[in-house]
């Protein structure tokens, strides 16, 4: 029975059953004057050829007995071994299989060498924590801050008059409550902390500023070169007063007369210590108009949405505090039809907010 020269498996129809290696058939032949037969050796059929000793040529250095001792079991002499041709063919098959396996491993190794750098970079990117960038120098921060007003630059005429005014917490419109112009805005007194919300609906600009002085934390207590075109809405919340100065104010465009507020009655709303929020609809719960909103007790938020044309809405929210010695007031709050007002209680006591009609619709000097 022929066996695979690679793995030792049984060969059937010229192919190994175990590894599939093609195995050429063994050629059996006899030389002239030889006789051949098979016999079992270690459980295998082995070809045994017998040739007459008289026909063998003499080889120098060997006598007949020594030569006979070198004859293999198959009957062939190692000096004449014709089976070497068969073995050479089998070994060629083995070498081919080994070379194929070596080539495959070479390709795999090359692929790994190509992929390993990419995998290393990917792993490094996923595990390395980015280092936060250092803060910008004060000069660069100032330049970055000034860019917030770039879309408004050139919208205000360069020539105009001087105008000075003080504004406390409340809602104001440029061109009505203060003239159009380019302003310097600063805290007017100590212990001031004001959040300034600026919306220019016509130019699509919305800016938040935080100004404070003395013991209150803020970036700065002053803003220079702030262009405020007509129609810009300012919402101030906090405590204290902001001082506005302009050298190109368009004072001639201000209304010559103030309009009286048609509202005459005031009202108050109270949230108990267990109440969280109260929602009021202007036109149903509150009459439309311009109000001064004052917190007379407790602590909480007063918020409303001011309708716009282009930016749709402006959300206004203010923290209000009130006790017998001090109260927070928002001036000139315009509440239009269908506006929703929200009162939110943030204390363990009653939160009371009073709405009083403003004396005039527009205030200016």
Residue pairs with C-beta under 8 A, 6 or more apart in sequence:
1 10
1 11
1 44
1 45
2 10
2 11
2 23
2 25
2 26
3 9
3 10
3 11
4 10
4 11
4 16
4 18
4 19
4 21
4 23
5 21
5 23
5 90
5 91
5 93
5 94
6 16
6 19
6 21
6 93
6 94
6 97
7 16
7 18
7 19
7 21
8 18
9 16
9 17
9 18
9 19
10 16
10 17
10 18
11 17
11 23
14 22
14 23
14 24
14 25
15 21
15 22
15 23
16 22
16 23
21 93
21 97
22 93
23 90
23 93
24 89
24 90
24 93
26 86
27 86
28 36
28 47
29 82
30 36
30 49
31 49
31 51
31 82
33 51
33 52
33 55
34 49
34 50
34 51
34 75
35 49
35 50
35 51
36 47
36 48
36 49
36 50
36 75
37 47
37 48
37 50
38 45
38 46
38 47
38 48
39 45
39 46
39 48
40 46
41 73
46 73
46 74
47 74
48 73
48 74
48 75
49 74
49 75
49 76
50 75
51 75
53 64
53 68
56 67
56 77
59 67
59 79
62 70
67 77
70 77
70 78
70 79
71 77
72 78
72 81
74 83
76 82
76 83
135 141
136 144
146 225
148 207
149 205
149 207
149 225
149 226
149 227
151 200
151 203
151 204
151 205
152 200
152 203
152 205
152 227
152 228
152 229
153 227
154 227
155 203
155 227
155 229
156 180
156 181
156 182
156 227
156 228
156 229
156 248
156 250
157 180
157 248
157 250
158 248
159 248
160 179
160 181
160 246
160 247
160 248
160 249
160 250
160 251
161 248
161 249
161 251
161 252
162 245
162 246
162 247
162 249
163 178
163 179
163 181
163 244
163 245
163 246
163 249
163 251
163 365
164 243
164 244
164 245
164 365
165 178
165 243
165 244
165 364
165 365
166 188
166 241
166 242
166 243
166 244
167 177
167 178
167 234
167 236
167 241
167 242
167 244
168 236
168 240
168 241
168 242
168 329
168 331
169 194
169 236
169 237
169 238
169 239
169 318
169 328
169 329
169 330
169 331
170 235
170 236
170 292
170 329
170 330
170 331
170 332
170 333
171 233
171 234
171 235
171 306
171 316
171 330
171 331
171 332
171 333
171 334
172 178
172 233
172 234
172 235
172 236
172 332
173 231
173 232
173 233
173 234
174 180
174 228
174 229
174 230
174 231
174 232
174 233
174 234
175 230
175 231
175 250
175 253
175 254
176 254
176 255
176 361
176 362
176 364
177 332
177 362
177 363
177 364
178 228
178 234
178 244
178 364
179 246
179 249
179 250
179 251
179 253
179 254
179 364
180 228
180 229
180 230
180 249
180 250
180 253
181 227
181 228
181 246
181 247
181 248
181 249
181 250
182 225
182 226
182 227
182 228
182 246
182 247
182 248
183 223
183 226
183 227
183 228
183 244
183 245
183 246
184 222
184 223
184 224
184 225
184 226
184 244
184 245
184 246
185 196
185 209
185 211
185 222
185 223
185 226
185 242
185 243
185 244
186 211
186 221
186 222
186 223
186 242
186 243
187 194
187 211
187 212
187 213
187 221
187 222
187 240
187 241
187 242
187 243
188 240
188 241
188 242
188 243
189 213
189 240
189 241
190 213
190 214
191 213
191 214
191 215
191 216
191 239
191 240
192 211
192 212
192 213
192 214
192 216
192 221
192 238
192 239
192 240
192 241
192 242
193 211
193 212
193 216
193 218
193 238
193 239
193 240
194 210
194 211
194 212
194 236
194 237
194 238
194 239
194 240
194 242
195 208
195 209
195 210
195 236
195 237
195 238
196 208
196 209
196 210
196 211
196 234
196 235
196 236
196 242
197 206
197 207
197 208
197 209
197 234
197 235
197 236
197 237
197 314
197 316
198 205
198 206
198 207
198 208
198 209
198 228
198 232
198 233
198 234
199 205
199 206
199 207
199 232
199 233
199 235
199 308
199 311
199 314
200 206
200 228
200 229
200 231
200 232
200 233
201 231
201 233
201 308
201 309
201 310
201 311
201 314
202 229
202 231
202 310
203 229
204 310
204 311
206 311
206 314
209 223
210 218
210 219
211 218
211 220
211 221
211 222
211 223
211 242
212 218
212 221
213 221
213 240
228 234
230 250
230 253
233 306
233 314
235 306
235 314
235 316
236 242
237 316
237 317
237 318
237 319
237 330
238 318
238 319
239 328
254 364
255 362
258 360
258 361
258 362
258 363
259 360
259 361
259 362
260 360
260 361
261 289
261 290
261 357
261 358
261 359
261 360
261 361
262 289
263 287
263 289
263 290
263 291
263 357
264 357
265 287
265 357
266 354
266 355
266 356
266 357
267 286
267 354
267 355
268 296
268 352
268 353
268 354
268 355
269 278
269 280
269 343
269 352
269 353
269 354
269 355
270 297
270 350
270 351
270 352
270 353
271 277
271 278
271 298
271 300
271 343
271 345
271 350
271 351
271 352
272 345
272 350
273 345
273 347
273 348
273 349
273 350
275 345
275 351
276 344
276 345
277 342
277 343
277 344
277 345
278 342
278 343
279 340
279 341
279 342
280 286
280 340
280 341
280 342
280 343
281 338
281 339
281 340
281 341
282 288
282 335
282 336
282 337
282 338
282 339
282 340
282 341
283 337
283 338
285 341
286 335
286 341
286 355
288 335
288 336
288 337
289 334
289 335
289 357
290 332
290 333
290 334
290 335
290 357
290 358
290 361
291 333
291 335
291 355
291 356
291 357
291 358
292 329
292 330
292 331
292 332
292 333
292 355
292 356
292 357
292 358
293 302
293 320
293 329
293 330
293 333
293 353
293 354
293 355
294 320
294 322
294 327
294 328
294 329
294 330
294 353
294 354
294 356
295 302
295 320
295 321
295 322
295 327
295 328
295 329
295 351
295 352
295 353
295 354
296 322
296 327
296 352
296 353
296 354
297 322
297 323
297 349
297 350
297 351
297 352
298 322
298 345
298 347
298 349
298 350
298 351
298 352
299 319
299 320
299 321
299 322
299 345
299 346
299 347
299 351
300 319
300 320
300 343
300 344
300 345
300 346
300 347
300 351
300 353
301 317
301 318
301 319
301 320
301 342
301 343
301 344
301 346
302 317
302 318
302 320
302 330
302 341
302 342
302 343
302 353
303 315
303 316
303 317
303 318
303 341
303 342
303 344
304 316
304 333
304 335
304 339
304 340
304 341
304 342
305 313
305 314
305 315
305 316
305 339
305 340
306 313
306 314
306 315
306 316
306 334
306 336
306 339
307 313
307 336
307 339
308 314
318 328
318 330
319 328
320 328
320 330
320 353
321 327
321 328
322 328
322 352
331 358
331 363
332 358
332 361
332 363
335 341
343 351
343 353
345 351
